[in-house]
Amino acid sequence: MPIPKHAKKVFKGIIFDVYQWPQKMFDGSFETFERAVRQNTVVIIPIVEGKIATVKQKQPGTDWFYDLPSGRMDKPGESPKNAAIRELLEETGLKSNSIRLWRTYSPSGKVSQKVYFFIAQDCKKVGLQKLDPGEKIEVIYKTFDEFLKLTDNERCFYGPLMIDALLARIHRQNYMYLKKSFFSNWTKPPKMPRLGPKSNW
């Protein structure tokens, strides 16, 4: 449900804002509805000499976990692509010769947000990491199959991409789709396969 124009912002935070509005019920009564708006984020899938640059990171209050380079769009006026270029350089020291928007994800439920997934091909190391005080990040290079296998680890947090990775492990058409998405030189994103009733391996 989109936030209506007459909604009132009742809380402004660093990452989240909260809106409330009166919503008419089926019996004619009104209830207060509420939804949070989170800063949009970017996730980057960096390709370096045929491997995927994943990150092993730790933040204050967390154990080490596996993820992809990512971050909030917290710079005024910054486009998703420029945010992806910035986060990739800051977290890995890598720069891409070909960075393209692959997918935009909007979670359903009570939180409004957009997550932009970029594929960064032909990445080269151009500098050192520039990490925030609350980040410890190690860059780890994985083959495509190793990248998928990492989903066995309970500390692997690929976010919405986790579904793609798991499907790629059990359906050949999803495996080929994801591999083509990451490594092929496409002008438009490959078409996502329709799921069949059983594995096609």
C-alpha positions as CSV (number, residue, x, y, z in Angstrom):
1,M,0.0,0.0,0.0
2,P,1.5,3.4,-1.0
3,I,1.7,6.1,1.6
4,P,-1.1,8.6,0.9
5,K,-0.4,12.3,0.3
6,H,-2.3,13.3,3.5
7,A,-0.2,11.0,5.7
8,K,1.6,12.8,8.6
9,K,5.3,12.2,9.3
10,V,5.4,11.4,13.0
11,F,9.0,10.4,13.3
12,K,12.2,11.4,11.5
13,G,15.2,9.2,12.1
14,I,18.7,8.7,10.5
15,I,17.6,5.8,8.4
16,F,13.8,5.5,8.9
17,D,10.9,8.0,8.8
18,V,7.5,6.9,10.1
19,Y,4.2,8.1,8.6
20,Q,0.6,7.7,9.9
21,W,-2.8,8.4,8.4
22,P,-6.4,7.6,9.1
23,Q,-7.7,4.7,7.0
24,K,-11.4,4.0,6.5
25,M,-12.4,0.4,7.4
26,F,-15.0,-1.7,5.6
27,D,-17.6,-0.9,8.3
28,G,-17.1,2.9,7.9
29,S,-14.9,3.3,11.0
30,F,-11.4,4.6,10.9
31,E,-8.1,3.2,12.1
32,T,-4.6,4.7,12.2
33,F,-2.4,3.1,9.6
34,E,1.4,3.4,9.8
35,R,4.3,2.8,7.4
36,A,8.1,3.4,7.7
37,V,10.2,4.8,4.8
38,R,13.8,3.6,4.7
39,Q,16.6,5.2,2.8
40,N,17.1,3.5,-0.6
41,T,20.2,1.3,-0.9
42,V,22.4,-0.1,-3.6
43,V,23.9,-3.6,-3.9
44,I,26.8,-4.3,-6.2
45,I,27.9,-7.6,-7.8
46,P,31.5,-7.0,-8.8
47,I,33.1,-9.2,-11.4
48,V,36.9,-9.5,-11.3
49,E,38.6,-11.8,-13.9
50,G,35.7,-14.2,-13.9
51,K,35.1,-14.2,-10.2
52,I,32.7,-12.4,-7.9
53,A,34.1,-10.1,-5.3
54,T,32.1,-10.9,-2.1
55,V,32.8,-9.3,1.2
56,K,33.2,-10.8,4.7
57,Q,32.4,-8.0,7.1
58,K,31.7,-7.2,10.7
59,Q,29.9,-4.2,12.2
60,P,29.5,-3.1,15.8
61,G,27.3,-5.6,17.6
62,T,27.5,-8.3,14.9
63,D,29.5,-11.4,14.2
64,W,31.4,-11.8,10.9
65,F,29.0,-12.3,8.0
66,Y,29.2,-12.7,4.2
67,D,27.5,-10.2,1.9
68,L,28.0,-8.1,-1.3
69,P,29.3,-4.5,-1.4
70,S,26.3,-2.3,-0.6
71,G,25.3,0.8,1.2
72,R,22.6,3.5,1.7
73,M,21.9,6.3,-0.7
74,D,22.6,8.9,2.0
75,K,24.3,11.6,-0.2
76,P,21.9,14.4,-1.2
77,G,21.1,14.3,-4.9
78,E,23.1,11.1,-5.6
79,S,21.8,8.8,-8.3
80,P,21.6,5.0,-7.7
81,K,24.5,4.5,-10.2
82,N,26.8,7.0,-8.6
83,A,26.0,5.6,-5.2
84,A,26.9,2.1,-6.5
85,I,30.2,3.4,-7.9
86,R,31.0,5.1,-4.6
87,E,30.2,2.2,-2.4
88,L,32.1,-0.3,-4.6
89,L,35.2,1.9,-4.4
90,E,34.9,2.6,-0.7
91,E,34.3,-1.0,0.4
92,T,36.6,-2.9,-2.0
93,G,38.9,-0.4,-3.7
94,L,37.5,-1.6,-7.1
95,K,36.4,0.4,-10.1
96,S,34.3,-1.0,-12.9
97,N,34.5,-0.3,-16.6
98,S,30.9,-1.4,-17.1
99,I,28.4,-1.0,-14.3
100,R,24.8,-1.6,-15.1
101,L,21.5,-1.6,-13.3
102,W,20.2,-5.2,-13.2
103,R,17.2,-5.2,-11.0
104,T,15.2,-3.0,-8.6
105,Y,13.6,-4.6,-5.6
106,S,10.9,-3.1,-3.4
107,P,10.0,-5.1,-0.3
108,S,6.3,-5.5,0.5
109,G,4.9,-4.9,4.0
110,K,5.2,-2.0,6.3
111,V,8.5,-0.6,5.1
112,S,8.8,1.4,1.9
113,Q,12.2,1.2,0.2
114,K,14.0,0.5,-3.1
115,V,17.1,-1.7,-3.4
116,Y,19.0,-1.2,-6.6
117,F,21.1,-4.2,-7.8
118,F,24.1,-3.3,-10.1
119,I,26.4,-5.7,-11.9
120,A,29.9,-4.3,-12.2
121,Q,31.9,-6.1,-14.8
122,D,35.6,-5.7,-15.6
123,C,36.5,-4.4,-12.2
124,K,40.1,-3.4,-11.4
125,K,41.8,-2.6,-8.2
126,V,42.5,1.2,-8.2
127,G,43.0,2.1,-4.6
128,L,42.6,1.1,-0.9
129,Q,39.4,0.7,1.0
130,K,37.9,3.7,2.6
131,L,35.8,2.2,5.4
132,D,33.5,3.8,7.8
133,P,34.5,3.5,11.5
134,G,31.7,0.9,12.0
135,E,33.0,-1.4,9.2
136,K,35.5,-4.2,9.0
137,I,35.6,-5.7,5.5
138,E,37.6,-8.3,3.8
139,V,37.2,-8.8,0.1
140,I,37.0,-12.5,-1.0
141,Y,36.9,-13.6,-4.6
142,K,34.6,-16.5,-5.4
143,T,33.8,-18.5,-8.6
144,F,30.2,-18.5,-9.5
145,D,29.7,-22.0,-8.0
146,E,31.5,-21.0,-4.9
147,F,29.3,-17.9,-4.7
148,L,26.2,-20.1,-4.8
149,K,27.7,-22.6,-2.3
150,L,28.2,-19.8,0.2
151,T,24.4,-19.9,0.8
152,D,25.1,-23.0,3.0
153,N,26.7,-20.7,5.5
154,E,24.2,-19.4,8.1
155,R,26.1,-16.1,8.1
156,C,25.5,-15.5,4.4
157,F,23.3,-12.5,3.9
158,Y,22.7,-11.9,0.2
159,G,19.3,-10.3,0.9
160,P,16.7,-10.7,-1.9
161,L,19.5,-12.2,-4.1
162,M,19.5,-15.3,-1.7
163,I,16.4,-16.5,-3.5
164,D,18.1,-16.3,-6.9
165,A,21.1,-18.1,-5.6
166,L,19.1,-20.9,-4.0
167,L,17.0,-21.4,-7.2
168,A,20.2,-21.5,-9.3
169,R,21.3,-24.5,-7.2
170,I,18.2,-26.6,-7.9
171,H,17.1,-25.4,-11.4
172,R,19.4,-25.5,-14.4
173,Q,17.5,-22.7,-16.1
174,N,17.9,-20.4,-13.1
175,Y,21.6,-21.4,-12.9
176,M,22.1,-20.3,-16.5
177,Y,20.0,-17.2,-16.1
178,L,22.0,-16.0,-13.1
179,K,25.4,-16.8,-14.6
180,K,24.4,-15.0,-17.8
181,S,23.2,-12.0,-15.8
182,F,26.6,-11.8,-14.0
183,F,29.1,-12.5,-16.7
184,S,27.6,-11.8,-20.2
185,N,27.8,-8.5,-22.0
186,W,24.1,-7.8,-22.3
187,T,22.4,-4.6,-23.4
188,K,19.2,-5.4,-21.5
189,P,18.9,-7.8,-18.5
190,P,18.4,-11.5,-19.5
191,K,14.8,-12.7,-19.1
192,M,14.1,-14.4,-15.8
193,P,13.0,-18.0,-16.3
194,R,9.6,-19.2,-15.2
195,L,9.8,-21.8,-12.5
196,G,8.8,-25.3,-13.4
197,P,7.3,-28.0,-11.2
198,K,10.6,-29.8,-10.8
199,S,14.3,-29.5,-11.3
200,N,15.6,-29.6,-14.8
201,W,19.1,-30.7,-14.0
